[in-house]
Amino acid sequence: MSKRDYYEVLGVSKDASDDEIKKAYREKAMKFHPDRNKENPDAEKKFKEASEAYEVLRDDQKRQRYDQFGHQGMNGGARGFGDAGFEDIFSHFSDIFGAEFGGGGGRGRSRGRQSPGQPGADMKLRISLDLEEIAFGTEKKLKVKKQVVCDKCEGTGAETKSDFETCSTCNGVGEVRQVRKTMLGQMVNVQPCPECQGDGRIIKNKCTKCHGEGRYKGEEAVKVRIPAGVSEGNYITLRNKGNAGKRGGDAGALVVLIEENEHEHFERDGNDIYHDLVLSVPDAILGTEVEVPTLKGKANVKIDEGTQPGKLLRMKEKGIQELNSSGIGDQYVRVNVYMPKNLSGDERTHIEALRGNNNFAAVNKNRSGKGFFSKIKDVFS
């Protein structure tokens, strides 16, 4: 039986933040804990499934590998919980549960914080693409104004490395805990220390450039690869490319929103594109060969004799590559016939001479009624 998608297991989106993933896992683990589901035989399975998903998604490297290759890309990197006991799982994720349900409580400190400081905020940035860039993919170098890591203190917020002292509120742990007893055991509420904001240290002498923030307003060049086939409204999430965190905190994500520029020659319909071609009356009647634009340059198209206005000429695989696929759409040339005004005397004489000819007189015999267009089709076929 194939494994469920880890994001689906936790009920979060693929661009969920670390805090959202942590919160979702906690809710799932609480919901399916066997002490609360004694009548549900599937609780243990779902509990372990959620724990395995969290172990992968909370780790940046594992999560990136999973996003790219799925379960096959883990290669045993995710620890299985099939044979693990509940106390083992609670101990493994002690930063989530602490001493809840008696699982590992009182057996020492938690695993510790994944990073000091406070995480940076996510950012959104719009990028406009030409149809050619969308069709074949491209790479853009963006200049992003955001909070960047202070290069003087390297994000610590202190003037020198020795300008720290242990926080007296949390004794350097970076967390404050409140323990209360319930019928299910000890419940622990863990929060970042309000004095040091989770760092465990207090700055004695703040950096003069960032004033103790560990970051400042700056600009950074960010590369983003745009795959072929994206559409208006699609977005690409670049983890850790948003605002820098405070005093060494994890950077937020940069969400790049895709917009399409209007094209001079083409209209897009999914992966197909349409080009309006205008022919003269003689060219439409007699046939010709014309040059039309494509996404890769120009190409010649044959116009058959008697080509009707509105006819679509298909140019196979001249459209847009399908997103995350090797399939390519088509280009359609939509034929229009130009009707001139203000004819010269000679032009009018030639046109008048055609009215009585069989192919042109057929139109005058029955201008309306059922079967009219099929008759005209037979005349010009």
Contacts in CASP RR format, 6 or more apart in sequence:
PFRMAT RR
TARGET T0000
AUTHOR 0000-0000-0000
METHOD contacts of the structure
MODEL  1
MSKRDYYEVLGVSKDASDDEIKKAYREKAMKFHPDRNKENPDAEKKFKEA
SEAYEVLRDDQKRQRYDQFGHQGMNGGARGFGDAGFEDIFSHFSDIFGAE
FGGGGGRGRSRGRQSPGQPGADMKLRISLDLEEIAFGTEKKLKVKKQVVC
DKCEGTGAETKSDFETCSTCNGVGEVRQVRKTMLGQMVNVQPCPECQGDG
RIIKNKCTKCHGEGRYKGEEAVKVRIPAGVSEGNYITLRNKGNAGKRGGD
AGALVVLIEENEHEHFERDGNDIYHDLVLSVPDAILGTEVEVPTLKGKAN
VKIDEGTQPGKLLRMKEKGIQELNSSGIGDQYVRVNVYMPKNLSGDERTH
IEALRGNNNFAAVNKNRSGKGFFSKIKDVFS
2 71 0 8 1.000
3 71 0 8 1.000
4 49 0 8 1.000
6 52 0 8 1.000
6 53 0 8 1.000
6 56 0 8 1.000
6 57 0 8 1.000
6 66 0 8 1.000
7 13 0 8 1.000
7 14 0 8 1.000
7 16 0 8 1.000
7 53 0 8 1.000
7 57 0 8 1.000
9 28 0 8 1.000
9 49 0 8 1.000
9 50 0 8 1.000
9 53 0 8 1.000
10 21 0 8 1.000
10 24 0 8 1.000
10 25 0 8 1.000
10 28 0 8 1.000
10 50 0 8 1.000
10 53 0 8 1.000
10 54 0 8 1.000
10 57 0 8 1.000
11 24 0 8 1.000
12 20 0 8 1.000
12 21 0 8 1.000
12 24 0 8 1.000
12 57 0 8 1.000
14 67 0 8 1.000
14 237 0 8 1.000
15 237 0 8 1.000
15 253 0 8 1.000
15 255 0 8 1.000
16 24 0 8 1.000
16 57 0 8 1.000
17 119 0 8 1.000
17 122 0 8 1.000
17 252 0 8 1.000
17 253 0 8 1.000
18 58 0 8 1.000
18 114 0 8 1.000
18 119 0 8 1.000
18 250 0 8 1.000
19 119 0 8 1.000
21 54 0 8 1.000
21 57 0 8 1.000
21 58 0 8 1.000
22 54 0 8 1.000
22 58 0 8 1.000
22 96 0 8 1.000
25 50 0 8 1.000
25 51 0 8 1.000
25 53 0 8 1.000
25 54 0 8 1.000
25 58 0 8 1.000
25 93 0 8 1.000
25 96 0 8 1.000
26 96 0 8 1.000
26 97 0 8 1.000
28 46 0 8 1.000
28 47 0 8 1.000
28 50 0 8 1.000
29 47 0 8 1.000
29 50 0 8 1.000
29 51 0 8 1.000
29 93 0 8 1.000
29 96 0 8 1.000
29 97 0 8 1.000
30 36 0 8 1.000
31 37 0 8 1.000
32 40 0 8 1.000
32 43 0 8 1.000
32 44 0 8 1.000
32 46 0 8 1.000
32 47 0 8 1.000
32 50 0 8 1.000
33 43 0 8 1.000
33 47 0 8 1.000
33 86 0 8 1.000
33 101 0 8 1.000
34 43 0 8 1.000
34 44 0 8 1.000
34 47 0 8 1.000
34 86 0 8 1.000
35 101 0 8 1.000
35 184 0 8 1.000
36 43 0 8 1.000
36 184 0 8 1.000
37 43 0 8 1.000
47 86 0 8 1.000
47 89 0 8 1.000
48 80 0 8 1.000
48 81 0 8 1.000
48 82 0 8 1.000
48 84 0 8 1.000
48 89 0 8 1.000
51 81 0 8 1.000
51 84 0 8 1.000
51 89 0 8 1.000
51 92 0 8 1.000
51 93 0 8 1.000
52 78 0 8 1.000
52 79 0 8 1.000
52 80 0 8 1.000
52 81 0 8 1.000
54 93 0 8 1.000
54 96 0 8 1.000
55 62 0 8 1.000
55 78 0 8 1.000
55 79 0 8 1.000
55 92 0 8 1.000
55 93 0 8 1.000
56 62 0 8 1.000
56 63 0 8 1.000
56 66 0 8 1.000
56 74 0 8 1.000
56 77 0 8 1.000
56 78 0 8 1.000
57 63 0 8 1.000
57 66 0 8 1.000
58 114 0 8 1.000
60 239 0 8 1.000
60 240 0 8 1.000
62 74 0 8 1.000
62 77 0 8 1.000
62 78 0 8 1.000
64 239 0 8 1.000
65 73 0 8 1.000
65 74 0 8 1.000
66 73 0 8 1.000
66 74 0 8 1.000
79 92 0 8 1.000
81 89 0 8 1.000
84 92 0 8 1.000
86 101 0 8 1.000
86 103 0 8 1.000
87 102 0 8 1.000
87 103 0 8 1.000
87 104 0 8 1.000
90 97 0 8 1.000
90 98 0 8 1.000
90 100 0 8 1.000
90 101 0 8 1.000
90 102 0 8 1.000
90 103 0 8 1.000
90 104 0 8 1.000
91 103 0 8 1.000
91 104 0 8 1.000
91 107 0 8 1.000
94 104 0 8 1.000
94 105 0 8 1.000
94 110 0 8 1.000
94 111 0 8 1.000
95 110 0 8 1.000
95 111 0 8 1.000
95 112 0 8 1.000
95 113 0 8 1.000
95 114 0 8 1.000
95 190 0 8 1.000
97 103 0 8 1.000
97 188 0 8 1.000
98 104 0 8 1.000
98 105 0 8 1.000
98 110 0 8 1.000
98 188 0 8 1.000
98 190 0 8 1.000
99 105 0 8 1.000
99 106 0 8 1.000
99 179 0 8 1.000
99 186 0 8 1.000
99 187 0 8 1.000
99 188 0 8 1.000
100 184 0 8 1.000
100 185 0 8 1.000
100 186 0 8 1.000
100 187 0 8 1.000
100 188 0 8 1.000
101 184 0 8 1.000
101 185 0 8 1.000
102 185 0 8 1.000
102 186 0 8 1.000
105 186 0 8 1.000
105 188 0 8 1.000
109 173 0 8 1.000
110 175 0 8 1.000
110 190 0 8 1.000
113 174 0 8 1.000
113 175 0 8 1.000
113 198 0 8 1.000
114 250 0 8 1.000
115 248 0 8 1.000
115 249 0 8 1.000
115 250 0 8 1.000
116 198 0 8 1.000
116 199 0 8 1.000
116 200 0 8 1.000
116 247 0 8 1.000
116 248 0 8 1.000
116 249 0 8 1.000
117 197 0 8 1.000
117 198 0 8 1.000
117 199 0 8 1.000
117 245 0 8 1.000
117 246 0 8 1.000
117 247 0 8 1.000
117 248 0 8 1.000
117 249 0 8 1.000
118 197 0 8 1.000
118 198 0 8 1.000
118 245 0 8 1.000
118 246 0 8 1.000
118 247 0 8 1.000
118 249 0 8 1.000
119 245 0 8 1.000
119 249 0 8 1.000
119 250 0 8 1.000
119 251 0 8 1.000
119 252 0 8 1.000
120 147 0 8 1.000
120 242 0 8 1.000
120 243 0 8 1.000
120 244 0 8 1.000
120 245 0 8 1.000
120 246 0 8 1.000
120 249 0 8 1.000
120 250 0 8 1.000
120 251 0 8 1.000
120 252 0 8 1.000
121 147 0 8 1.000
121 242 0 8 1.000
121 243 0 8 1.000
121 252 0 8 1.000
122 242 0 8 1.000
122 243 0 8 1.000
122 252 0 8 1.000
122 253 0 8 1.000
122 254 0 8 1.000
122 255 0 8 1.000
123 144 0 8 1.000
123 146 0 8 1.000
123 242 0 8 1.000
123 243 0 8 1.000
123 252 0 8 1.000
123 253 0 8 1.000
123 254 0 8 1.000
123 255 0 8 1.000
124 254 0 8 1.000
124 255 0 8 1.000
124 257 0 8 1.000
125 142 0 8 1.000
125 144 0 8 1.000
125 254 0 8 1.000
125 255 0 8 1.000
125 256 0 8 1.000
125 257 0 8 1.000
126 256 0 8 1.000
126 257 0 8 1.000
126 259 0 8 1.000
127 140 0 8 1.000
127 142 0 8 1.000
127 224 0 8 1.000
127 226 0 8 1.000
127 256 0 8 1.000
127 257 0 8 1.000
127 258 0 8 1.000
127 259 0 8 1.000
128 259 0 8 1.000
128 260 0 8 1.000
128 261 0 8 1.000
129 138 0 8 1.000
129 226 0 8 1.000
129 230 0 8 1.000
129 258 0 8 1.000
129 259 0 8 1.000
129 260 0 8 1.000
129 261 0 8 1.000
130 261 0 8 1.000
130 263 0 8 1.000
131 260 0 8 1.000
131 261 0 8 1.000
131 263 0 8 1.000
131 266 0 8 1.000
131 268 0 8 1.000
131 273 0 8 1.000
131 295 0 8 1.000
131 320 0 8 1.000
132 295 0 8 1.000
133 226 0 8 1.000
134 226 0 8 1.000
134 228 0 8 1.000
134 229 0 8 1.000
134 230 0 8 1.000
134 231 0 8 1.000
134 260 0 8 1.000
134 320 0 8 1.000
135 228 0 8 1.000
135 229 0 8 1.000
135 295 0 8 1.000
135 319 0 8 1.000
135 320 0 8 1.000
135 321 0 8 1.000
136 228 0 8 1.000
136 295 0 8 1.000
136 321 0 8 1.000
137 225 0 8 1.000
137 226 0 8 1.000
137 227 0 8 1.000
137 228 0 8 1.000
137 229 0 8 1.000
137 230 0 8 1.000
137 321 0 8 1.000
138 225 0 8 1.000
138 226 0 8 1.000
139 223 0 8 1.000
139 224 0 8 1.000
139 225 0 8 1.000
139 226 0 8 1.000
140 223 0 8 1.000
140 224 0 8 1.000
140 226 0 8 1.000
141 221 0 8 1.000
141 222 0 8 1.000
141 223 0 8 1.000
142 221 0 8 1.000
142 222 0 8 1.000
142 223 0 8 1.000
142 224 0 8 1.000
142 256 0 8 1.000
143 219 0 8 1.000
143 220 0 8 1.000
143 221 0 8 1.000
143 222 0 8 1.000
144 219 0 8 1.000
144 220 0 8 1.000
144 221 0 8 1.000
144 222 0 8 1.000
144 241 0 8 1.000
144 242 0 8 1.000
144 254 0 8 1.000
145 217 0 8 1.000
145 218 0 8 1.000
145 219 0 8 1.000
146 217 0 8 1.000
146 218 0 8 1.000
146 219 0 8 1.000
146 220 0 8 1.000
146 242 0 8 1.000
146 243 0 8 1.000
146 244 0 8 1.000
147 215 0 8 1.000
147 216 0 8 1.000
147 217 0 8 1.000
147 218 0 8 1.000
147 242 0 8 1.000
147 243 0 8 1.000
147 244 0 8 1.000
147 245 0 8 1.000
148 215 0 8 1.000
148 216 0 8 1.000
148 217 0 8 1.000
148 218 0 8 1.000
148 219 0 8 1.000
148 220 0 8 1.000
148 244 0 8 1.000
149 155 0 8 1.000
149 214 0 8 1.000
149 215 0 8 1.000
149 244 0 8 1.000
149 245 0 8 1.000
149 248 0 8 1.000
150 157 0 8 1.000
150 207 0 8 1.000
150 209 0 8 1.000
150 210 0 8 1.000
150 213 0 8 1.000
150 214 0 8 1.000
150 215 0 8 1.000
150 216 0 8 1.000
151 209 0 8 1.000
152 207 0 8 1.000
152 208 0 8 1.000
152 209 0 8 1.000
152 210 0 8 1.000
153 159 0 8 1.000
153 207 0 8 1.000
153 209 0 8 1.000
153 210 0 8 1.000
153 212 0 8 1.000
153 214 0 8 1.000
155 210 0 8 1.000
155 214 0 8 1.000
155 215 0 8 1.000
155 244 0 8 1.000
155 247 0 8 1.000
155 248 0 8 1.000
156 164 0 8 1.000
156 207 0 8 1.000
156 214 0 8 1.000
156 247 0 8 1.000
156 248 0 8 1.000
157 203 0 8 1.000
157 206 0 8 1.000
157 207 0 8 1.000
157 210 0 8 1.000
157 212 0 8 1.000
157 213 0 8 1.000
157 214 0 8 1.000
157 247 0 8 1.000
158 164 0 8 1.000
158 203 0 8 1.000
158 204 0 8 1.000
158 205 0 8 1.000
158 206 0 8 1.000
158 207 0 8 1.000
158 212 0 8 1.000
159 205 0 8 1.000
159 206 0 8 1.000
159 207 0 8 1.000
159 208 0 8 1.000
160 205 0 8 1.000
163 203 0 8 1.000
163 204 0 8 1.000
163 205 0 8 1.000
163 206 0 8 1.000
164 201 0 8 1.000
164 202 0 8 1.000
164 203 0 8 1.000
164 204 0 8 1.000
165 201 0 8 1.000
165 202 0 8 1.000
165 204 0 8 1.000
166 172 0 8 1.000
166 200 0 8 1.000
166 201 0 8 1.000
166 202 0 8 1.000
167 174 0 8 1.000
167 193 0 8 1.000
167 195 0 8 1.000
167 196 0 8 1.000
167 199 0 8 1.000
167 200 0 8 1.000
167 201 0 8 1.000
167 202 0 8 1.000
168 195 0 8 1.000
168 202 0 8 1.000
169 176 0 8 1.000
169 193 0 8 1.000
169 194 0 8 1.000
169 195 0 8 1.000
169 196 0 8 1.000
170 176 0 8 1.000
170 193 0 8 1.000
170 195 0 8 1.000
170 196 0 8 1.000
170 198 0 8 1.000
170 200 0 8 1.000
172 193 0 8 1.000
172 196 0 8 1.000
172 200 0 8 1.000
172 201 0 8 1.000
173 193 0 8 1.000
173 200 0 8 1.000
174 192 0 8 1.000
174 193 0 8 1.000
174 196 0 8 1.000
174 198 0 8 1.000
174 199 0 8 1.000
174 200 0 8 1.000
175 190 0 8 1.000
175 191 0 8 1.000
175 192 0 8 1.000
175 193 0 8 1.000
175 198 0 8 1.000
176 190 0 8 1.000
176 191 0 8 1.000
176 192 0 8 1.000
176 193 0 8 1.000
176 194 0 8 1.000
177 188 0 8 1.000
177 189 0 8 1.000
177 190 0 8 1.000
177 191 0 8 1.000
178 188 0 8 1.000
178 189 0 8 1.000
179 186 0 8 1.000
179 187 0 8 1.000
179 188 0 8 1.000
179 189 0 8 1.000
180 186 0 8 1.000
180 187 0 8 1.000
180 189 0 8 1.000
181 187 0 8 1.000
192 198 0 8 1.000
193 199 0 8 1.000
193 200 0 8 1.000
195 202 0 8 1.000
196 202 0 8 1.000
197 246 0 8 1.000
197 247 0 8 1.000
199 247 0 8 1.000
203 212 0 8 1.000
206 212 0 8 1.000
207 214 0 8 1.000
209 216 0 8 1.000
210 216 0 8 1.000
212 247 0 8 1.000
213 246 0 8 1.000
213 247 0 8 1.000
214 244 0 8 1.000
214 245 0 8 1.000
214 246 0 8 1.000
214 247 0 8 1.000
214 248 0 8 1.000
215 243 0 8 1.000
215 244 0 8 1.000
215 245 0 8 1.000
215 246 0 8 1.000
222 238 0 8 1.000
222 241 0 8 1.000
222 254 0 8 1.000
224 236 0 8 1.000
224 238 0 8 1.000
224 256 0 8 1.000
226 236 0 8 1.000
226 258 0 8 1.000
227 323 0 8 1.000
227 324 0 8 1.000
228 320 0 8 1.000
228 321 0 8 1.000
228 323 0 8 1.000
229 271 0 8 1.000
229 320 0 8 1.000
229 321 0 8 1.000
229 322 0 8 1.000
229 323 0 8 1.000
230 258 0 8 1.000
230 323 0 8 1.000
231 258 0 8 1.000
231 260 0 8 1.000
231 270 0 8 1.000
231 323 0 8 1.000
232 258 0 8 1.000
232 259 0 8 1.000
232 260 0 8 1.000
233 257 0 8 1.000
233 258 0 8 1.000
233 259 0 8 1.000
234 257 0 8 1.000
234 258 0 8 1.000
234 323 0 8 1.000
235 255 0 8 1.000
235 256 0 8 1.000
235 257 0 8 1.000
235 258 0 8 1.000
236 255 0 8 1.000
236 256 0 8 1.000
236 258 0 8 1.000
237 253 0 8 1.000
237 254 0 8 1.000
237 255 0 8 1.000
237 256 0 8 1.000
238 253 0 8 1.000
238 254 0 8 1.000
238 255 0 8 1.000
238 256 0 8 1.000
239 252 0 8 1.000
239 253 0 8 1.000
240 250 0 8 1.000
240 251 0 8 1.000
240 252 0 8 1.000
240 253 0 8 1.000
241 251 0 8 1.000
241 252 0 8 1.000
241 253 0 8 1.000
241 254 0 8 1.000
242 251 0 8 1.000
242 252 0 8 1.000
242 253 0 8 1.000
242 254 0 8 1.000
243 251 0 8 1.000
243 252 0 8 1.000
244 251 0 8 1.000
245 251 0 8 1.000
245 252 0 8 1.000
260 268 0 8 1.000
265 275 0 8 1.000
265 293 0 8 1.000
266 273 0 8 1.000
266 274 0 8 1.000
266 275 0 8 1.000
266 293 0 8 1.000
266 295 0 8 1.000
266 331 0 8 1.000
267 273 0 8 1.000
267 274 0 8 1.000
268 274 0 8 1.000
268 320 0 8 1.000
270 320 0 8 1.000
271 319 0 8 1.000
271 320 0 8 1.000
271 321 0 8 1.000
271 322 0 8 1.000
271 327 0 8 1.000
271 328 0 8 1.000
271 329 0 8 1.000
272 319 0 8 1.000
272 320 0 8 1.000
272 329 0 8 1.000
272 330 0 8 1.000
272 331 0 8 1.000
272 332 0 8 1.000
273 295 0 8 1.000
273 318 0 8 1.000
273 319 0 8 1.000
273 320 0 8 1.000
273 329 0 8 1.000
273 330 0 8 1.000
273 331 0 8 1.000
273 332 0 8 1.000
274 331 0 8 1.000
274 332 0 8 1.000
274 333 0 8 1.000
274 334 0 8 1.000
275 292 0 8 1.000
275 293 0 8 1.000
275 331 0 8 1.000
275 332 0 8 1.000
275 333 0 8 1.000
275 334 0 8 1.000
276 334 0 8 1.000
276 336 0 8 1.000
277 290 0 8 1.000
277 292 0 8 1.000
277 301 0 8 1.000
277 313 0 8 1.000
277 333 0 8 1.000
277 334 0 8 1.000
277 335 0 8 1.000
277 336 0 8 1.000
278 336 0 8 1.000
278 337 0 8 1.000
278 338 0 8 1.000
279 288 0 8 1.000
279 290 0 8 1.000
279 303 0 8 1.000
279 307 0 8 1.000
279 335 0 8 1.000
279 336 0 8 1.000
279 337 0 8 1.000
279 338 0 8 1.000
280 337 0 8 1.000
280 338 0 8 1.000
281 337 0 8 1.000
281 338 0 8 1.000
281 339 0 8 1.000
281 340 0 8 1.000
283 290 0 8 1.000
283 303 0 8 1.000
284 303 0 8 1.000
284 306 0 8 1.000
284 307 0 8 1.000
284 308 0 8 1.000
284 309 0 8 1.000
284 335 0 8 1.000
284 337 0 8 1.000
285 305 0 8 1.000
285 306 0 8 1.000
286 305 0 8 1.000
286 306 0 8 1.000
287 303 0 8 1.000
287 304 0 8 1.000
287 305 0 8 1.000
287 306 0 8 1.000
287 307 0 8 1.000
288 303 0 8 1.000
289 300 0 8 1.000
289 301 0 8 1.000
289 302 0 8 1.000
289 303 0 8 1.000
290 300 0 8 1.000
290 301 0 8 1.000
290 303 0 8 1.000
291 298 0 8 1.000
291 299 0 8 1.000
291 300 0 8 1.000
291 301 0 8 1.000
292 298 0 8 1.000
292 299 0 8 1.000
292 300 0 8 1.000
292 301 0 8 1.000
292 333 0 8 1.000
294 315 0 8 1.000
294 318 0 8 1.000
294 331 0 8 1.000
295 318 0 8 1.000
295 319 0 8 1.000
295 320 0 8 1.000
295 331 0 8 1.000
296 318 0 8 1.000
299 315 0 8 1.000
299 318 0 8 1.000
301 313 0 8 1.000
301 315 0 8 1.000
301 333 0 8 1.000
303 313 0 8 1.000
303 335 0 8 1.000
306 380 0 8 1.000
307 335 0 8 1.000
308 335 0 8 1.000
308 380 0 8 1.000
309 335 0 8 1.000
309 336 0 8 1.000
309 337 0 8 1.000
310 334 0 8 1.000
310 335 0 8 1.000
310 336 0 8 1.000
311 334 0 8 1.000
311 335 0 8 1.000
312 332 0 8 1.000
312 333 0 8 1.000
312 334 0 8 1.000
312 335 0 8 1.000
313 332 0 8 1.000
313 333 0 8 1.000
313 335 0 8 1.000
314 330 0 8 1.000
314 331 0 8 1.000
314 332 0 8 1.000
315 330 0 8 1.000
315 331 0 8 1.000
315 332 0 8 1.000
315 333 0 8 1.000
316 330 0 8 1.000
317 328 0 8 1.000
317 329 0 8 1.000
317 330 0 8 1.000
318 328 0 8 1.000
318 329 0 8 1.000
318 330 0 8 1.000
318 331 0 8 1.000
319 328 0 8 1.000
319 329 0 8 1.000
319 330 0 8 1.000
319 331 0 8 1.000
320 328 0 8 1.000
320 329 0 8 1.000
321 327 0 8 1.000
321 328 0 8 1.000
321 329 0 8 1.000
322 328 0 8 1.000
322 329 0 8 1.000
340 347 0 8 1.000
343 351 0 8 1.000
354 360 0 8 1.000
355 361 0 8 1.000
355 364 0 8 1.000
359 379 0 8 1.000
359 380 0 8 1.000
362 375 0 8 1.000
362 376 0 8 1.000
362 379 0 8 1.000
363 376 0 8 1.000
366 372 0 8 1.000
366 375 0 8 1.000
END
